Amino acid sequence: MKGIAGRQVAGKGIGGNRKVSRGIAEVVTVVVAGVVAFPLYWMVLTALKPESEVVSTDPRPWTLVPTLDSFVRALTVQSFGRYLVNSLVVAGAVVVLSLFVSFLAATALTRFRFRSRTTLLVMLLVVQMVPVEALTIPLFFVMRSVRDVAPAFGLNHLGSLVLVHLAFSLPFAIWMLRGFVAAVPVELEEAATLDGASRFRFLWQVLFPLVAPGLVATSVLSFIHAWNDFLFAKTFIISAAENQTLPLALQVFIKPDQNDWGAIMAGSTLMTIPVLVFFVLVQRRLVAGLAGAVK
């Protein structure tokens, strides 16, 4: 009887410790989420504040007189719609091309054994370690040379942005998808072959749906990288104003004497809407993809 009572007390003690640990973890999670979300809150708040409160020397984390004037100024920028379309074209092209190429490359690196396979995998890791800023100037000269061979991918064209973002998105996408492809049993491919399925049919009708969560996870990262880009857009789109992307439109509100922070924050808020919509559309598969990547 004493032994049973002792085990019950010990069990209660363990259960109590688990509840305390869980409570601490939840508090830490809420604090971290608040810290991460605060810049977004301040961005939206600044966009809704009247100009007098934006430039006030006594900033407050609220406003009693919200206004949409900053959004009106942001939306009335000349060619704003054109900038939005350009950003959508670049981000969409990068997502589609990166998914297609990375899926085929990951399948080849996982399912086939060939010479220099390990070297290629190591190179994919090394490429991700190189800072983007260190490659900007060399890429500028490359794109200037490409203009003579393929004008659509040279300077002042959206193709140059698509090409550069694709080059930076592929290494991570290939490395991430490689784990998803490897998780698909080889026996499944053998069974499909015995049933008369060709390699192409197995690739697109069996393997592709199974690694779809990983494809979604990589597509989100590729989309965000291309959508929020300012450095490459500023470097490669020099004089063709009709090919500028949405982040460059915010430069209109940056002035030597005083920046229009309300309009800048309003434009930044508008820029986050397509990203949020994209997240909502793929959120279920995104969670599964990130969980699979951790495994």
C-alpha positions as CSV (number, residue, x, y, z in Angstrom):
1,M,0.0,0.0,0.0
2,K,2.8,2.4,0.8
3,G,4.5,1.6,-2.5
4,I,1.3,2.4,-4.4
5,A,0.8,5.6,-2.5
6,G,4.3,6.6,-3.2
7,R,3.9,6.0,-6.9
8,Q,0.7,8.0,-6.9
9,V,2.5,10.9,-5.3
10,A,5.4,10.6,-7.7
11,G,2.9,10.6,-10.6
12,K,1.2,13.7,-9.4
13,G,4.6,15.4,-9.0
14,I,5.6,14.5,-12.5
15,G,2.2,15.6,-13.8
16,G,2.5,18.9,-11.9
17,N,6.0,19.5,-13.3
18,R,4.7,18.9,-16.9
19,K,1.9,21.4,-16.4
20,V,4.4,24.0,-15.1
21,S,6.8,23.3,-18.0
22,R,3.9,23.6,-20.5
23,G,2.7,26.8,-18.9
24,I,6.2,28.3,-19.2
25,A,6.5,27.2,-22.8
26,E,3.2,28.8,-23.6
27,V,4.2,32.1,-22.0
28,V,7.5,32.1,-23.8
29,T,5.7,31.3,-27.1
30,V,3.3,34.2,-26.6
31,V,6.1,36.6,-25.8
32,V,8.1,35.6,-28.8
33,A,5.0,35.9,-31.0
34,G,4.3,39.3,-29.7
35,V,7.9,40.5,-30.4
36,V,7.7,39.1,-33.9
37,A,4.2,40.6,-34.6
38,F,5.0,44.1,-33.1
39,P,6.8,45.4,-36.2
40,L,3.8,44.4,-38.3
41,Y,1.4,46.1,-35.9
42,W,3.5,49.3,-35.9
43,M,3.6,49.2,-39.7
44,V,-0.2,49.0,-40.0
45,L,-0.7,51.5,-37.2
46,T,1.6,54.1,-38.9
47,A,-0.2,53.6,-42.1
48,L,-3.5,54.4,-40.4
49,K,-2.2,57.4,-38.4
50,P,-2.8,60.9,-39.6
51,E,0.4,62.7,-40.7
52,S,0.5,64.9,-37.6
53,E,0.8,61.8,-35.4
54,V,3.3,60.1,-37.7
55,V,5.8,63.0,-37.4
56,S,5.0,63.6,-33.7
57,T,8.0,63.5,-31.3
58,D,5.8,61.6,-28.9
59,P,4.9,58.4,-30.7
60,R,2.0,56.4,-29.2
61,P,1.1,52.7,-29.9
62,W,-2.4,53.7,-30.8
63,T,-4.5,56.2,-32.7
64,L,-7.9,57.6,-32.0
65,V,-8.4,59.1,-35.4
66,P,-7.5,56.5,-38.0
67,T,-7.4,57.6,-41.6
68,L,-6.8,56.1,-45.0
69,D,-5.0,59.1,-46.5
70,S,-1.7,57.2,-46.5
71,F,-3.2,54.4,-48.5
72,V,-4.7,56.8,-51.0
73,R,-1.2,58.4,-51.5
74,A,0.3,55.0,-52.0
75,L,-2.3,53.8,-54.4
76,T,-2.2,57.0,-56.5
77,V,1.5,56.6,-57.3
78,Q,2.0,56.7,-61.0
79,S,2.1,53.2,-62.6
80,F,1.4,51.6,-59.2
81,G,-0.7,48.9,-61.0
82,R,2.1,48.3,-63.4
83,Y,4.6,47.8,-60.6
84,L,2.2,45.3,-58.9
85,V,1.8,43.3,-62.1
86,N,5.6,43.2,-62.6
87,S,6.1,41.9,-59.1
88,L,3.5,39.3,-59.6
89,V,5.0,38.2,-62.9
90,V,8.5,37.9,-61.5
91,A,7.4,36.1,-58.3
92,G,5.0,33.8,-60.2
93,A,7.6,32.8,-62.8
94,V,10.2,32.2,-60.1
95,V,7.9,29.9,-58.1
96,V,6.8,27.9,-61.2
97,L,10.3,27.5,-62.6
98,S,11.9,26.7,-59.3
99,L,9.3,24.0,-58.5
100,F,9.7,22.4,-61.9
101,V,13.5,22.4,-62.0
102,S,14.1,21.6,-58.3
103,F,11.7,18.7,-58.4
104,L,13.5,17.1,-61.4
105,A,16.9,17.9,-59.9
106,A,16.0,16.5,-56.5
107,T,14.6,13.3,-58.1
108,A,17.8,12.8,-60.2
109,L,20.1,13.4,-57.2
110,T,18.1,10.9,-55.0
111,R,17.1,8.1,-57.4
112,F,20.1,7.9,-59.6
113,R,23.8,7.2,-58.9
114,F,26.2,9.0,-61.1
115,R,29.7,10.4,-61.0
116,S,30.3,13.6,-59.0
117,R,26.9,13.3,-57.4
118,T,28.3,13.9,-53.9
119,T,30.3,16.9,-55.2
120,L,27.2,18.4,-56.7
121,L,25.3,18.1,-53.4
122,V,28.2,19.7,-51.5
123,M,28.2,22.6,-54.1
124,L,24.5,23.2,-53.4
125,L,25.3,23.7,-49.7
126,V,28.3,25.9,-50.4
127,V,26.2,28.2,-52.7
128,Q,23.8,28.9,-49.9
129,M,26.6,30.2,-47.7
130,V,27.7,32.9,-50.2
131,P,26.1,36.3,-49.2
132,V,23.8,37.8,-51.8
133,E,25.6,41.2,-51.6
134,A,28.9,39.6,-52.6
135,L,27.4,38.4,-55.9
136,T,25.5,41.5,-56.9
137,I,28.3,43.2,-58.8
138,P,29.5,40.0,-60.6
139,L,25.9,39.3,-61.6
140,F,25.5,42.8,-62.9
141,F,28.3,42.2,-65.4
142,V,26.9,38.8,-66.3
143,M,23.5,40.3,-67.0
144,R,25.1,43.1,-69.1
145,S,26.8,40.4,-71.2
146,V,23.6,38.3,-71.4
147,R,21.8,41.3,-72.9
148,D,23.8,40.9,-76.2
149,V,22.9,37.2,-76.5
150,A,19.4,37.1,-75.0
151,P,17.9,40.6,-74.5
152,A,14.9,39.3,-72.6
153,F,17.2,38.2,-69.8
154,G,19.5,41.2,-69.8
155,L,19.5,44.5,-67.9
156,N,16.3,46.5,-67.7
157,H,14.2,43.4,-68.3
158,L,12.1,41.4,-65.9
159,G,13.8,38.2,-67.2
160,S,17.0,39.3,-65.5
161,L,15.2,39.3,-62.1
162,V,13.6,35.9,-62.8
163,L,16.9,34.4,-63.8
164,V,18.7,35.7,-60.7
165,H,16.0,34.8,-58.2
166,L,15.8,31.3,-59.8
167,A,19.5,30.8,-59.3
168,F,19.3,31.7,-55.6
169,S,16.1,29.7,-55.0
170,L,17.1,26.5,-56.6
171,P,19.9,25.3,-54.2
172,F,17.7,25.4,-51.1
173,A,14.7,24.0,-53.0
174,I,16.7,21.1,-54.4
175,W,18.2,20.3,-51.0
176,M,14.9,20.5,-49.2
177,L,13.0,18.4,-51.8
178,R,15.7,15.8,-51.8
179,G,14.5,14.7,-48.4
180,F,10.9,14.3,-49.5
181,V,11.9,12.3,-52.6
182,A,14.1,10.0,-50.5
183,A,11.2,9.4,-48.1
184,V,9.2,7.8,-50.9
185,P,10.0,4.0,-50.9
186,V,11.7,2.6,-53.9
187,E,9.3,-0.3,-53.7
188,L,6.6,2.0,-54.8
189,E,8.4,2.8,-58.0
190,E,9.0,-0.9,-58.6
191,A,5.4,-1.7,-58.1
192,A,4.3,1.1,-60.5
193,T,6.8,-0.3,-63.1
194,L,5.4,-3.8,-62.7
195,D,1.9,-2.3,-63.3
196,G,3.1,-0.9,-66.6
197,A,3.7,2.7,-65.6
198,S,6.5,4.5,-67.4
199,R,9.1,6.5,-65.5
200,F,7.5,9.7,-66.7
201,R,4.0,8.6,-65.5
202,F,5.4,7.5,-62.1
203,L,7.2,10.9,-61.8
204,W,4.1,13.0,-62.4
205,Q,1.2,10.9,-61.2
206,V,2.7,9.2,-58.2
207,L,5.9,10.9,-57.0
208,F,4.8,14.5,-57.6
209,P,1.6,14.3,-55.4
210,L,3.5,12.6,-52.6
211,V,6.1,15.4,-52.4
212,A,3.5,18.1,-52.9
213,P,3.9,19.4,-49.2
214,G,7.6,19.9,-49.8
215,L,6.9,21.7,-53.1
216,V,4.5,24.1,-51.3
217,A,7.0,24.8,-48.6
218,T,9.7,25.7,-51.1
219,S,7.3,27.7,-53.2
220,V,6.5,29.9,-50.3
221,L,10.1,30.7,-49.6
222,S,10.8,31.3,-53.3
223,F,7.7,33.6,-53.5
224,I,8.7,35.7,-50.5
225,H,12.3,36.1,-51.7
226,A,11.3,37.3,-55.1
227,W,8.4,39.4,-53.9
228,N,10.3,41.4,-51.3
229,D,13.5,41.9,-53.3
230,F,14.8,45.4,-53.6
231,L,18.5,44.9,-54.1
232,F,18.4,43.0,-57.4
233,A,15.5,45.1,-58.7
234,K,17.4,48.3,-58.0
235,T,20.6,46.9,-59.5
236,F,19.3,45.3,-62.7
237,I,16.4,47.6,-63.6
238,I,18.3,50.8,-64.2
239,S,16.4,53.0,-66.6
240,A,13.3,51.0,-67.7
241,A,10.7,52.5,-65.4
242,E,8.0,50.3,-66.9
243,N,9.8,47.2,-65.7
244,Q,10.3,48.3,-62.1
245,T,8.7,46.2,-59.3
246,L,6.6,47.2,-56.4
247,P,9.4,47.6,-53.8
248,L,11.0,50.3,-56.0
249,A,7.7,52.2,-56.0
250,L,8.2,53.1,-52.3
251,Q,11.2,55.2,-53.3
252,V,8.8,57.9,-54.5
253,F,8.1,58.7,-50.8
254,I,11.7,58.9,-49.8
255,K,12.7,62.5,-50.1
256,P,15.8,64.5,-49.1
257,D,14.0,66.8,-46.7
258,Q,11.4,64.5,-45.1
259,N,10.2,61.0,-45.8
260,D,6.5,60.3,-46.1
261,W,6.5,57.5,-43.6
262,G,2.8,57.1,-43.6
263,A,2.7,56.3,-47.4
264,I,5.8,54.1,-47.0
265,M,4.1,52.0,-44.3
266,A,0.8,52.0,-46.3
267,G,2.7,50.7,-49.4
268,S,4.5,48.1,-47.3
269,T,1.1,47.0,-45.8
270,L,-0.3,46.6,-49.3
271,M,2.7,44.6,-50.3
272,T,2.1,42.1,-47.5
273,I,-1.5,41.3,-48.8
274,P,-0.5,39.1,-51.7
275,V,1.9,37.2,-49.4
276,L,-0.9,36.7,-46.8
277,V,-3.3,35.5,-49.5
278,F,-0.6,33.0,-50.8
279,F,-0.1,31.8,-47.2
280,V,-3.8,31.2,-46.7
281,L,-4.1,29.3,-49.9
282,V,-1.3,26.9,-49.1
283,Q,-1.3,26.9,-45.3
284,R,-2.4,23.3,-44.9
285,R,0.2,21.8,-47.2
286,L,2.8,24.3,-45.8
287,V,2.5,22.9,-42.3
288,A,2.8,19.4,-43.6
289,G,5.8,20.4,-45.7
290,L,7.7,22.0,-42.9
291,A,6.9,19.0,-40.6
292,G,8.3,16.7,-43.3
293,A,11.4,18.8,-43.6
294,V,12.0,18.6,-39.9
295,K,11.6,14.8,-39.9
